[in-house]
Amino acid sequence: MTIEALYQVFLHHPSVQTDTRKLKQDDLFFALKGPNFNGNQFALKALDAGAAYAIVDEDVDSSNERIIKTNSVLETLQQLAKHHREQFNIPFIAITGSNGKTTTKELVHTVLSSRYKTYTTEGNLNNHIGVPLTLLRIKKDAEMAVIEMGANHQKEIASYCVYAQPTHGIITNCGKAHLEGFGGVEGVKKGKGELYDFIRDHNGAIFAFDDYDYLHSMSKGINNIVWYGTKNGAVTGNVLQSEPFLTVTISNDENLKTINTQLVGEYNLPNILCAVAVGKRFHVSDEKIKTAIESYVPSNSRSQLIEKDSNKIILDAYNANPTSMKAAIENFAKIHAENKVLLLGGMMELGKESIAEHESIVNLIDQYNWKDVVLVGGDFNKFEHGYIYFENSKEAADWFHQQFYENTYILVKGSRSMQMEKLLED
């Protein structure tokens, strides 16, 4: 079956699922497979559960008219997403970066949604499966689309651009994340820069943080750039205060002077300025921009402030790398509180730099006074330090539940695989 023919099937059944446990009546089931699973084995089960068709790439049941066989289910999913994308003539904004891309995506989506029908990436569907699924969820009433793109190696962003075809691009930053896959910080810039390469080749536009010199060099040859920053740009702003939440001043706009967010951490300043810049570019009113950003409440363990009894807990445990960990610790150190506790999980995918980067974090911790410091997993056990150490979050949680902190600020941060949020579960 051609992609065009499959697309006609999709138009009649415009809901795609890859997990039989989440199937709804008349869904299209794509039988993806990976190292530890094979969706082809569940194709007939999916049909029994109500799927309209099952797309497979192995022999399942050739006599069943609701089985559609292709050479590769994954490639078919991506090609279908590309064909669907090509039916739209609206702005598609792609966002990538080492840190802050999900928060930026959420803020941009919130601002644009105040005026336009806007579709965006749900949760963390930002990989080679998530991006096409996101595209296929965009309905014909769409006026804007905001697509998050994650990556841990080169050529990954480039592959997403083939079927997402962004008209606008945002690289939040290039930090020390996924160093193992990218091959160092310069490899990160090259990998994230694949978004700029696509925009440059297709005469698109970008939104970029003026304060980062490397974005100036990476963006050379792109003619349409909206800069935002602390000193220069179409939108400029700075931190007014950061306790308990971040308040930002917009310095070059009489109508949009201050924004009182529900975000924790000065490191969110560029994310907020980006959302303002995008909103202004697409003619969202200052009032709607301000209201949208101020009403946004973070979730999914990203810069969340949780008040529990007399304690305040900053939960930022969705992900961690040396750049974001450093920013979180430095921001936490600035908070005016007598008692502060660090609960930090290990950082993953750093390759040969891992031990040195973990040591660097410990050296940073040494510069401040803390009530307690707990380090969990990763390579924190590969060198000497004077802090409490546990192998995993369960052990750390057992210890944490035996403490009786009062009037204490607590920072919980770590890579996703460390599951540091478990420390807060009852």
Buried (B, 14 or more C-beta within 10 A) or exposed (E): BEBEEBBEBBEEBBBBBBEBEEBEEEBBBBBBBEEEEBBBEBBBEBBEBEBBBBBBBEEBBEEEEBBBBBEEBBEBBBBBBBBBBEEBEBBBBBBBBBBBBBBBBBBBBBBBBBBBBBBBBEEBBBBBBBBBBBBBBBEEEBBBBBBBBBBBBBEBBBBBBEBBBBBBBBBBBBBBBBBBBBBBBEBBBBBBBBBBBBBBEEEBBBBBBBBBEBBBEBBEEBEEBBBBBBEEBBBBBBBEEBEEBBBBBBEEBEEBBEBEBBBBBBBBBBBBBBBBBBBBBBEBBBEBBBBBBBEBEBEBBBBBBEEEEEBBBBBBBBBBBBBBBBBBBBBBBEBEBEBBBBBBBBBBBBEEBBBEBBBBBBEBBEEBEBBBBBBBBBBBBEEEBEBBBBEBBEBBBEBBEEEEBEEBBBBBBBBBBBBBBBBBEE
